[in-house]
C-alpha cells in the first residue's frame, strides 16, 4: 500500500514564526513531490513542487526533499494569519499521485 | 497558466434526481482528469481516473453506475451523479493532470470544486 503520511495537527505557530510541515512517503517509485494549500471550503491550490534532493525556495516557502529518507518538508517563513489552512503533501510516481491527509496550520495573530 | 474550471460551483437538488458536473482545463490539454470527493473536515478521496477517449477507472467502493464519468475531449470531463441521495451530498473536486505546464512537471491542477446538497 503506497502511502503519504502527515501529522494531522493542528500545528499552531505565532505570527512571524517559521512553520515546519513534514511528510513521509512509502513508495520509492515516487519521483515528484508537491505541496498544496487548501483553505476551508475551497479546493487545493498548488504552492510548491520539488523533484530532486535538497532545498527549493519560492518566496516565503522552502520545500526540502530527502529521497534516501523518503521525507519531504515545507517551511513557511514569517508566517501570516492568511497562511492558516490545511497543507497537503503529494507524491507522484508511475503516473499515480498519492495525497496525504493534510496538516492543519493555524497562525495566531 | 494551468487553470481548471468547474461548473456549477454549487447545486441543490431533490433526492432521486441526477446532477452533472463539468470540469474544464482552460489553457492546457489534459489527457487525464481525476474526480475527488471530500466530506467536511476529511481528506480528499479519489473517486475515479478519467482518460480522454476511454472508460474511467474507478476506485474501490465507488459505484460506476452511480457516478458516470465522460471524458470526451482533452479539455472536458463530466461527472454525473445519478439518482442522487442525501448521503451523496459532498464537495466534488476535479483535477487535470499535465506533463508540463509553466515548468512544473507531472502534477495535477484542481478545479474550484462543486458543492452538492441533496435534499
Contacts between the chains, C-beta under 8 A, distances in Angstrom:
chain1	res1	chain2	res2	distance
A	31	B	106	7.0
A	32	B	105	6.5
A	32	B	106	4.3
A	32	B	107	6.8
A	34	B	107	5.7
A	36	B	110	7.6
A	41	B	91	7.7
A	41	B	115	8.0
A	42	B	112	7.2
A	42	B	113	6.9
A	43	B	91	8.0
A	43	B	93	4.7
A	43	B	110	4.4
A	43	B	111	6.3
A	43	B	112	5.3
A	43	B	113	4.2
A	44	B	44	7.3
A	44	B	93	7.6
A	44	B	110	4.9
A	45	B	110	7.1
A	46	B	2	7.9
A	46	B	104	7.4
A	46	B	107	6.4
A	46	B	108	8.0
A	46	B	109	6.5
A	46	B	110	7.8
A	49	B	104	5.1
A	49	B	105	7.6
A	49	B	107	6.1
A	51	B	105	7.1
A	88	B	43	7.7
A	88	B	44	7.3
A	90	B	108	7.8
A	92	B	106	5.2
A	92	B	107	6.9
A	95	B	32	7.9
A	97	B	34	7.9
A	97	B	97	7.9
A	97	B	107	7.9
A	97	B	108	6.0
A	99	B	43	6.9
A	99	B	44	5.4
A	99	B	46	8.0
A	100	B	43	7.6
A	101	B	43	4.0
A	102	B	43	5.7
